[in-house]
Amino acid sequence: MRDSISKKQECKLIPNQRVVGKWHRNSYRIIRQLGYGATGTVYLAEGKEGLVALKIASDSMSITSEVNVLRQFSKVQGPNLGPSFIDTDDYVSVNGVYPFYIMEYIQGEEFLPFIRQKGVEWVGILIIQLLKDLQELHQSGWVFGDLKPENLLVSQKPFQVRWLDAGGMTRVGRSIKEYTEFFDRGYWGLGSRKAEPSYDLFSVSMLFINRAFPSRFEKDSSMNPTQLLTKFKEKEELKAYEPIFKKGIEGKYSSANEMRNELIALIKNTSFSPKPLYNNSGSTKTRKRNKVKKQKESNKKRFRLIGLMESMLVGSFLLFLYILYLFGQTV
Amino acid sequence: MGRGTIRQILLLTDGCSNSGEDPVAIAALAKEDGISVNVIGIVDNGDMNEQGISEVESIAESGGGISQIVYAKQLSQTVQMVTRKAMTQTIHGVVNKEISQILGEEKELEDIEPEKRGKLMEVVDELGETMDLDVFILVDTSASMRNKLPMVQEALLDLSISLRSRTGKNHYALYSFPGKRKDIDKLIQWTPHFDTISSAFKKLSMGGITPTGPALQEAIRLFQKRMKKRGTDEDERFDLEEAGM
């Protein structure tokens, strides 16, 4: 539906096709299509650098914006802040001129399948990794915007979450460029679409819920903000994360670091049982605590019982002495 | 930097016009006045007929705007996206004009090497965020639109969330067509706040015909009235005058 916006035909590239840039004359051989997004199509390609990802679109405005963002991060890039930027150019085909750019090819597993096949503790771990990168991103004055599983990958050895799409990246203080309704606090009536750290942290919270509801859900007509929390409570396996989730959707975290620290503390103090049926640490913990409490209570009861028996014993002994005394008097 | 105002008409309809002037011609007129016309064609379950689709596209094309055909369900995200894209397109158009003035005819953004293009795009992005925006929303309320109106209402509320997050100022006006006696009926007068939209939808009257052309014509007239008025701070009095109808 999206592309009737621009009149120009979508640029389809086929395997083994060569794409040569108009300006820099670099040549890339297409291997296969990797994905399709709102602003263009991404292909795996081979250039002189080896394997790269090539994103091509019909509209140069959005591509140029994305390149601007990627460039920004290539200058000051840590190891994880998204794919690194390599080249940008135009591809001249018979249908017209198509702008494209080249970025690092990140190999890995898709986020949702990964966390669904691994235990529920992995959601927390990957999100801790993600929050570290987000903290860095926010500090440099940017907000991710379109944060969702489709824009995340888990690279292996060691497992590390990486992000893919820079399309939604927005300077702090502006309005979010691109978003997906399920992960957008504006859609749920829980805040504005102004780019600020809490916007991303809302989306992070929604990653938890997306694990439990892979096909997602829509808001119903009688929407109120508590609906999300009710949905969350439906899923027993997520219960341990509830306090983090709640604060995240309510916008109560002022920074990614704050959320990260709380998540780390929570995971440390939670035992995630390996059995999926019982992998709900929160409830075992409370159950255990309840047991201890009960024990304490019954101990207390026992003490009270002993005390009562003691006093009764003493009482009856005194009574016995008294009777003896009375006997002595009468006799 | 001087901040201009971007003017848009956003037309939400589900079919063909069947009364009055040709909307495609009127849209061309709007473009001449510096107002872009964006059209969203709302499809129900079945498809919109060919004629309807082609009219939606033609109006936007001659109005210098963007068109999109969507299912009612997807309306929210589409409305905000079309508005945003149209804004960028308008600014892009202005920038392109500047470029061809500097570099000569037939030169556009695509003719500049990618590095410099990036710098220009930063300016376009900056302007899109900070320029003021006037959106004249025109909702088709012919009988077939009845069951789509709740979705329209929601989409417009959603649009206001997006626009409120911008740095620049936004003003909206909401009109429906056909009106009770006239071509269009005012629902909400120019305002920066969009909170009254729910109550505005309650007083909607549904009509049989679809006078898209005359409705656009009226929209342009109202836009011009506003442009003349700008800065004289008469908006409030204007509101009172018209509230009696």
Boltz contact constraints between the chains, C-beta under 6 A:
constraints:
  - contact:
      token1: [A, 5]
      token2: [B, 66]
      max_distance: 6.0
  - contact:
      token1: [A, 23]
      token2: [B, 113]
      max_distance: 6.0
  - contact:
      token1: [A, 60]
      token2: [B, 109]
      max_distance: 6.0
  - contact:
      token1: [A, 60]
      token2: [B, 110]
      max_distance: 6.0
  - contact:
      token1: [A, 61]
      token2: [B, 88]
      max_distance: 6.0
  - contact:
      token1: [A, 64]
      token2: [B, 117]
      max_distance: 6.0
  - contact:
      token1: [A, 64]
      token2: [B, 118]
      max_distance: 6.0
  - contact:
      token1: [A, 64]
      token2: [B, 121]
      max_distance: 6.0
  - contact:
      token1: [A, 65]
      token2: [B, 121]
      max_distance: 6.0
  - contact:
      token1: [A, 67]
      token2: [B, 118]
      max_distance: 6.0
  - contact:
      token1: [A, 68]
      token2: [B, 118]
      max_distance: 6.0
  - contact:
      token1: [A, 88]
      token2: [B, 114]
      max_distance: 6.0
  - contact:
      token1: [A, 97]
      token2: [B, 110]
      max_distance: 6.0
  - contact:
      token1: [A, 174]
      token2: [B, 129]
      max_distance: 6.0
  - contact:
      token1: [A, 175]
      token2: [B, 165]
      max_distance: 6.0
  - contact:
      token1: [A, 175]
      token2: [B, 166]
      max_distance: 6.0
  - contact:
      token1: [A, 186]
      token2: [B, 161]
      max_distance: 6.0
  - contact:
      token1: [A, 192]
      token2: [B, 165]
      max_distance: 6.0
  - contact:
      token1: [A, 193]
      token2: [B, 161]
      max_distance: 6.0
  - contact:
      token1: [A, 193]
      token2: [B, 162]
      max_distance: 6.0
  - contact:
      token1: [A, 193]
      token2: [B, 165]
      max_distance: 6.0
  - contact:
      token1: [A, 194]
      token2: [B, 165]
      max_distance: 6.0
